[in-house]
Amino acid sequence: MKYTLIVLALVLVLIHLNNAAREPDLEIPAFVKTMKELHQGPPRQPSNKRVNVETRWITQKLDNFDDSNNATWKDRILINADYFKKGSPIFIYLGGEWEIKPDDISSGHLVDIAKKYKGVVITTEHRFFGQSIPIRPLSTENLKYQTVNQALADVNNVIKVLKTEDKYKRSKVVISGCSYSATMAVLFKKLYPDVAVGSWASSAPLKAKVDFKEYMEVVGKALTQLAGDYCYDLINNATAYYEDLFDSGNGEQAKKELNLCDSFDATNEKDQWQIFSTIANIFAGLAQYQKPENYDLAKYCSVLRNFSEDDSVALSKFVQWRLNYPKCVNTRYQGTVDYYKWAMDNYDGSGLAWTYQTCREFGWFQSSESPNQPFGSSFPATLYTDTCHDVFGSDFAEDDIQGYIKATNDEFGGIDQNIKNLYMTHGGLDPWSKVGAGKAQGATIIPQASHCSDLGSIRVTDSPGLTAAKKRLQKLVKKWLA
C-alpha cells in the first residue's frame, strides 16, 4: 500500500505540473488564488456521452424589488433537453459562485433522474458570476444588487419565462443545488413554496457566521481520518515552526524558507495572517472535495512527505507545488486589497462579488481560532473583516458586518428550517456541515464524504451511505412528482 501511494503521488505531481504549464501567467495574489479555488464550484461529473446543451439569455430586472427601477440585464442559462418530452418535469440545478458550464448538466445523479422522467435539465447562472454581470463596474454601490434575495427572484423569473412556453406549461419543477447554491435551493422552497414541488440541497450552509472557526477543525479531522496522524502532525509541526520564527523576530528567515516575495513585510501582522491563511486554504481545498474511495488525502499527504523528511521544508515545497511554482509567493495583505479594488473596474472572475456577499450577508470567514486544527493560530476572522472594510468602505466595519450576519439569520432562520418536500444532505467530513443542518434538522449525513459528494451518478464504488443517500433522493423525487 505504501509503495502504491508513492507511485500515485508521483502521478499527481506530473499532472499538476502539466496543468501549471497550460495556465496563463496572471499576477494574482496567492491568497486570492486559493480563495478562488475554494469557491470555483464542485468538480464536474465525468460523461461518456455527447450532450446537446443550449444557451439562452433571460431578461432580468436589475432590482427585483423596486418597481421604479426599470434597468434590466441578460442572465445566462444552459438547457439540456436531450430527454425532454412536452409537459415532463423541469429539473433546475442552481448555479452558485461560479461560471456555469455545459458539463454541469451533461451527467450526474440529477441528469440520471431527469432521463428517467423524460425531463429537461437546466442550470441558471447567478448574477455577478460567470457571464451574467448585471451592471459594471463592480463598485460597492453597484454590488448592493448582489444579494441572495435578488438571485432567488431571478430564478423565479426564469421559471416564469419558461412556463409561458407551451412545452413547459404543465411541467413540474424540481430545484437542486450544491454548497451556496444548495443554500439557495433551501431558501427558494421557503420563499416560493408553490413554484417547485421539491428541492434537493447538497451541503447547504444555512447559518450565517462571522468567525467560522469550525471549518478548519473538520479539515484537520479529515486529514487525520483519511491520511493518518502523521499528515496532521507534519502540517502542525511545520506551521508551529514558521509561527515561532515570526514570533521570535526571525521573520526574514521564515520569509526566505517560504519563498515569499520581497514586498512581504515580515514584521506586518496582516501579512503574516495572509501567508498562514493561504497555506490553510491549500489544504482546505484538497479536503473540501476529497473522495475517500480514491484515497485523495492519503495521496496528497504522500506527496507532502516525499518532498522532504524535514516537516517545514516539506510544507514549503508542497505550497510552491500547489501554487504552480511561482518565482515567489505573493501573499501580502495590501496586495490582496489592491487586487480586489482593481477587479472592480477589471472584472476577471476574481471572486470579488462572492467576497462582497460574505461581507454583506453570510460571513463564513474561516479562521484559525480553534486549537483543534493543524494550521496554527495566525489568521483570525479579523483578516476577513478588515479586508471587507478596506475593499468595500466604511459601511463594513466589524460591528456593521456582525449586524449584517445577524440580520441574515433573523430573516432566514439559520439551520432551523421547517420546509415541506426538502431533502438536505451533508458529508460527514464536509467542513461546511458545521453551519448546515444535521440529523436533528432532518438532514442525511453521509459517513466520511465531503462537500457535495452525492452529485455523481450511482456507481459501484460508492460507499453504502452514499448509495443510500442517492437512492433516497430517487424515491423522494418520485413522491414529489406523483
C-alpha positions in Angstrom: 0.0 0.0 0.0 2.8 2.4 0.9 4.6 2.0 -2.5 1.2 2.3 -4.3 0.6 5.7 -2.7 4.2 6.8 -3.6 3.6 6.0 -7.3 0.2 7.7 -7.2 1.8 10.7 -5.5 4.3 11.0 -8.4 1.5 10.8 -10.9 -0.3 13.7 -9.1 2.9 15.8 -9.3 3.2 15.2 -13.0 -0.5 16.0 -13.6 -0.2 19.2 -11.6 2.9 20.3 -13.4 1.2 19.7 -16.8 -1.7 21.8 -15.7 0.6 24.5 -14.5 2.2 24.7 -17.9 -1.1 25.5 -19.5 -2.2 28.2 -17.1 -1.9 31.8 -18.2 0.7 34.0 -16.5 -1.6 36.1 -14.3 -0.4 38.1 -11.3 -3.0 37.1 -8.8 -2.1 37.2 -5.1 -1.7 33.7 -3.7 -4.5 34.3 -1.1 -6.9 35.4 -3.8 -6.0 32.3 -5.9 -6.6 29.9 -3.1 -10.0 31.6 -2.3 -11.0 31.3 -5.9 -10.2 27.6 -5.9 -12.2 27.0 -2.7 -15.2 28.6 -4.4 -14.9 27.5 -8.1 -17.8 25.2 -7.8 -17.9 21.4 -7.4 -15.9 19.2 -9.7 -17.7 18.4 -12.9 -19.1 14.9 -13.3 -17.4 12.6 -16.0 -19.5 11.9 -19.1 -19.0 9.4 -21.9 -22.0 10.8 -23.9 -22.2 13.8 -26.1 -25.0 16.1 -24.9 -26.6 18.9 -26.7 -26.7 22.0 -24.4 -28.5 25.1 -25.5 -27.6 28.6 -24.2 -30.3 31.1 -23.6 -30.4 34.6 -22.2 -33.2 35.7 -19.9 -34.1 39.3 -19.4 -33.9 40.1 -15.6 -34.6 43.2 -13.6 -31.6 44.8 -12.0 -33.6 45.3 -8.8 -36.4 42.8 -8.4 -37.9 44.7 -5.5 -38.0 48.3 -6.8 -40.8 48.9 -9.3 -39.4 52.4 -10.1 -36.1 50.9 -11.3 -36.6 49.8 -15.0 -33.0 48.7 -15.6 -32.6 45.2 -17.0 -29.8 42.8 -17.9 -29.3 39.4 -19.6 -29.0 36.3 -17.4 -27.4 33.2 -18.9 -29.0 29.7 -18.5 -28.0 26.4 -20.1 -30.5 23.8 -21.1 -30.1 20.0 -21.7 -33.3 18.9 -23.4 -32.0 15.6 -24.8 -34.5 13.5 -22.9 -37.4 16.0 -22.7 -41.0 15.4 -23.8 -43.6 18.1 -23.6 -45.1 18.5 -20.1 -42.4 16.5 -18.4 -40.6 17.9 -15.4 -38.1 20.7 -15.3 -35.0 19.9 -13.1 -33.1 23.1 -12.2 -29.5 22.9 -10.9 -28.9 26.4 -9.4 -25.6 28.0 -10.2 -23.6 29.4 -7.3 -20.5 31.5 -7.1 -19.0 30.0 -10.3 -19.4 30.2 -14.0 -21.9 27.6 -15.2 -20.7 25.2 -17.9 -22.4 22.5 -20.1 -20.7 19.8 -18.1 -22.8 20.9 -15.1 -25.9 19.3 -16.7 -24.4 16.7 -19.0 -24.1 13.9 -16.5 -24.6 13.1 -12.8 -27.4 12.0 -10.5 -29.8 14.8 -11.3 -29.4 14.1 -15.1 -30.0 10.4 -14.5 -33.2 11.2 -12.7 -34.3 13.7 -15.4 -33.7 11.0 -18.0 -36.0 8.6 -16.1 -38.8 11.1 -16.1 -38.1 12.5 -19.6 -37.4 15.8 -18.1 -35.3 18.8 -19.1 -32.2 19.8 -17.1 -31.4 23.5 -16.7 -28.6 25.3 -14.8 -29.0 29.0 -14.0 -26.1 31.5 -13.7 -26.1 33.6 -10.5 -25.9 37.3 -11.0 -22.4 38.8 -10.9 -20.8 35.4 -11.7 -19.6 33.9 -15.0 -21.0 35.8 -18.0 -24.1 37.1 -16.1 -22.9 40.5 -15.0 -25.9 42.9 -14.4 -24.0 46.1 -14.1 -20.5 47.5 -14.2 -18.2 48.4 -12.6 -18.3 46.1 -9.7 -18.2 49.0 -7.2 -19.6 48.8 -3.7 -22.5 50.9 -4.9 -23.3 48.5 -7.7 -22.7 45.4 -5.7 -25.7 46.3 -3.5 -27.7 44.3 -6.1 -25.7 41.2 -5.2 -27.9 39.5 -2.6 -29.4 36.1 -2.2 -32.9 37.5 -2.3 -32.2 39.1 -5.7 -30.7 35.9 -7.0 -33.7 33.8 -5.9 -36.1 36.3 -7.6 -34.0 35.8 -10.7 -34.6 32.1 -10.6 -38.3 32.6 -10.0 -38.4 34.8 -13.1 -36.5 32.2 -15.2 -39.3 29.7 -14.3 -42.0 32.2 -15.1 -40.5 32.8 -18.6 -40.2 29.1 -19.3 -43.7 28.5 -18.1 -45.0 30.9 -20.8 -43.9 28.4 -23.4 -46.4 25.7 -24.4 -44.0 22.8 -23.9 -43.3 23.8 -20.3 -46.8 25.0 -19.2 -47.7 21.7 -17.4 -44.1 20.9 -16.3 -43.5 20.4 -12.6 -40.3 22.0 -11.2 -37.6 20.3 -9.0 -34.9 22.6 -7.6 -31.4 21.4 -6.6 -28.1 23.0 -5.6 -24.6 22.4 -4.1 -22.9 24.5 -1.5 -24.1 28.1 -1.6 -26.5 27.2 -4.4 -27.8 24.5 -2.1 -28.5 27.3 0.4 -30.4 28.9 -2.4 -32.3 25.6 -3.0 -33.5 25.6 0.6 -34.4 29.3 0.6 -36.2 29.1 -2.8 -38.5 26.4 -1.4 -39.0 28.5 1.7 -39.8 31.8 -0.2 -41.5 30.3 -3.3 -43.1 27.1 -1.9 -45.7 26.6 -4.7 -43.3 27.1 -7.6 -41.2 23.9 -7.1 -42.7 20.6 -6.0 -39.4 19.7 -4.2 -35.9 20.8 -3.5 -32.6 18.9 -3.1 -29.9 20.7 -1.2 -26.4 19.1 -1.2 -24.2 20.5 1.5 -26.1 23.7 2.2 -24.5 26.2 4.7 -27.5 27.7 6.4 -26.3 29.6 9.5 -24.5 32.8 8.7 -21.5 33.3 11.0 -18.6 35.7 11.2 -16.0 33.6 12.8 -16.3 30.2 11.2 -13.5 28.5 13.2 -15.1 25.1 13.0 -14.3 24.8 9.2 -10.6 24.2 9.7 -11.4 21.7 12.6 -13.1 19.5 10.1 -10.3 19.8 7.6 -7.9 18.6 10.3 -10.3 15.8 11.1 -10.4 14.7 7.5 -6.6 14.7 7.3 -6.3 12.5 10.4 -9.1 10.0 9.4 -8.2 9.6 5.8 -4.5 10.2 5.6 -3.2 9.5 9.2 -1.9 11.2 12.3 1.5 11.6 10.6 -0.1 14.0 8.0 -1.8 16.1 10.6 1.3 16.2 12.8 3.5 17.1 9.8 1.4 20.2 9.0 1.0 21.1 12.6 4.8 20.9 13.3 5.7 22.9 10.2 3.1 25.6 10.9 4.4 25.9 14.5 8.0 26.2 13.2 7.1 29.1 11.0 5.0 30.8 13.6 7.9 30.6 16.1 10.2 32.2 13.5 7.9 35.2 13.1 7.1 35.4 16.9 10.8 35.3 17.8 11.8 38.1 15.4 13.2 35.8 12.8 10.5 36.6 10.2 13.1 37.2 7.5 14.2 33.6 7.8 10.6 32.4 7.5 10.2 34.7 4.5 13.2 33.1 2.8 12.2 29.5 3.6 8.7 30.0 2.4 9.9 31.8 -0.7 7.8 34.9 0.0 8.2 37.9 -2.3 10.3 40.9 -1.4 7.2 43.0 -0.9 6.1 40.8 2.0 6.7 42.6 5.3 7.8 40.0 7.8 7.0 42.4 10.7 3.5 43.2 9.4 0.9 41.2 11.3 -1.6 41.3 8.5 0.9 40.0 6.0 1.5 37.1 8.4 -2.2 36.4 8.6 -2.2 36.2 4.8 0.5 33.6 4.4 -0.8 31.2 7.2 -4.4 31.6 5.8 -3.1 30.8 2.3 -1.4 27.6 3.5 -4.5 26.5 5.3 -6.7 27.3 2.2 -4.5 25.0 0.1 -5.2 22.0 2.3 -8.8 23.0 2.8 -9.3 22.9 -1.0 -8.0 19.3 -1.0 -10.2 18.2 1.9 -13.3 20.0 0.7 -13.8 17.8 -2.4 -11.9 14.7 -1.4 -13.3 11.3 -2.3 -12.5 8.6 0.3 -12.8 5.8 -2.3 -9.9 7.4 -4.3 -7.7 7.9 -1.2 -7.3 11.5 -2.3 -5.9 12.9 1.0 -3.6 9.9 1.5 -2.1 10.6 -1.9 -1.6 14.3 -1.3 -0.1 13.6 2.1 2.3 11.1 0.4 3.3 13.9 -2.0 3.8 16.2 1.0 6.1 13.8 2.8 8.0 12.9 -0.3 9.2 16.5 -0.7 11.4 16.2 2.4 11.9 14.4 5.7 12.1 17.9 7.3 8.5 19.0 8.1 9.0 22.7 7.4 10.8 22.1 4.1 8.1 19.6 3.0 5.4 22.1 3.7 7.1 24.9 1.9 7.8 22.8 -1.2 4.2 21.5 -1.2 2.8 25.0 -1.1 5.1 26.0 -4.0 3.9 23.0 -6.0 0.2 23.7 -5.4 0.7 27.3 -6.4 2.4 26.1 -9.6 5.9 27.1 -8.6 5.8 30.9 -8.7 9.1 32.8 -8.7 8.0 33.9 -5.2 4.8 33.6 -3.2 2.9 36.9 -3.5 0.7 36.9 -0.4 0.8 40.5 1.0 -2.4 41.8 2.7 -2.3 45.2 0.9 -1.7 43.4 -2.3 -4.9 41.5 -1.9 -6.9 44.6 -1.1 -5.4 46.4 -4.1 -6.2 43.5 -6.3 -9.8 43.4 -5.3 -10.1 47.2 -5.9 -8.5 46.7 -9.3 -11.0 43.9 -10.0 -13.9 46.4 -9.5 -13.0 48.0 -12.8 -11.4 45.0 -14.4 -13.8 42.0 -14.0 -11.7 38.9 -14.1 -13.8 36.3 -12.2 -11.6 37.1 -9.1 -14.3 36.2 -6.6 -14.9 39.9 -5.8 -18.7 39.5 -5.9 -18.6 36.5 -3.6 -16.3 38.3 -1.2 -18.9 41.1 -1.1 -21.7 38.7 -0.3 -19.8 37.1 2.5 -19.1 40.6 3.9 -22.7 41.7 3.5 -24.8 38.6 4.2 -23.1 35.4 5.3 -19.6 35.8 6.9 -18.3 32.3 6.9 -14.8 33.6 7.5 -12.6 30.5 8.0 -10.3 31.4 10.9 -7.6 29.7 13.0 -9.3 30.5 16.3 -9.9 26.8 17.2 -6.9 25.0 18.7 -8.2 21.7 17.3 -6.7 22.1 13.8 -3.2 21.9 12.4 -2.8 25.4 10.8 -1.7 27.4 13.9 -3.4 30.4 15.3 -2.2 33.2 13.0 -5.3 34.1 10.8 -8.2 35.4 12.9 -11.6 36.3 11.4 -10.3 39.9 11.6 -8.3 39.1 8.5 -11.5 38.9 6.5 -13.5 41.7 8.3 -10.6 44.1 7.8 -10.5 43.1 4.1 -14.2 43.8 3.8 -13.7 47.3 5.3 -10.6 48.1 3.2 -12.1 47.0 0.0 -15.8 48.0 0.3 -15.6 51.0 2.6 -16.8 52.5 5.8 -20.1 50.6 5.9 -18.1 47.4 6.5 -16.6 47.9 9.9 -16.6 44.8 12.1 -19.7 45.9 14.0 -21.5 46.5 10.7 -20.7 43.0 9.5 -21.8 41.5 12.7 -25.1 43.3 12.2 -25.5 42.1 8.6 -24.9 38.5 9.6 -27.4 38.7 12.4 -30.0 40.1 10.0 -29.4 37.2 7.6 -30.1 34.7 10.4 -33.1 36.6 11.6 -34.6 36.7 8.1 -34.0 33.1 7.1 -33.8 31.2 10.3 -30.4 29.6 10.2 -30.3 25.8 10.4 -33.9 25.5 11.8 -36.0 25.1 8.7 -39.5 23.7 8.5 -40.0 23.3 4.8 -42.1 20.7 3.0 -40.6 18.5 0.3 -37.0 19.5 1.1 -34.1 16.9 1.1 -30.8 18.0 2.7 -27.6 16.0 2.6 -24.1 16.6 4.1 -20.9 14.7 4.1 -19.7 13.5 7.5 -16.3 15.2 6.7 -17.7 18.2 5.0 -16.2 21.4 6.6 -19.4 23.3 5.7 -21.6 20.9 7.6 -20.8 22.8 10.8 -23.1 25.6 9.6 -25.6 23.3 7.9 -28.5 21.1 9.0 -27.7 18.0 11.0 -29.7 14.8 11.8 -31.8 16.8 14.3 -33.0 19.0 11.4 -33.7 16.0 9.2 -30.5 16.1 7.0 -28.9 12.9 5.7 -25.3 12.6 6.8 -23.0 10.5 4.5 -20.1 9.0 6.5 -16.6 10.1 5.5 -17.9 12.0 2.5 -17.1 15.7 1.9 -18.7 18.6 0.2 -21.4 17.9 -2.4 -20.4 14.3 -2.5 -23.7 13.0 -3.9 -23.8 14.8 -7.2 -22.4 12.0 -9.3 -24.3 9.0 -10.8 -24.8 5.9 -8.6 -21.6 3.8 -9.0 -20.3 0.5 -7.7 -17.5 2.4 -6.0 -20.0 4.4 -3.9 -20.0 3.7 -0.2 -23.2 2.2 1.3 -24.0 5.5 2.9 -23.5 7.4 -0.4 -25.6 4.9 -2.3 -28.4 5.1 0.3 -28.5 8.9 0.1 -28.7 8.9 -3.7 -31.5 6.2 -3.7 -33.4 8.1 -1.1 -33.4 11.2 -3.5 -34.8 9.0 -6.2 -37.7 7.9 -4.0 -38.4 11.4 -2.9 -38.4 12.8 -6.5 -40.9 10.1 -7.4 -43.1 11.2 -4.5 -42.8 14.9 -5.3 -43.8 14.3 -9.0 -46.7 12.0 -8.2 
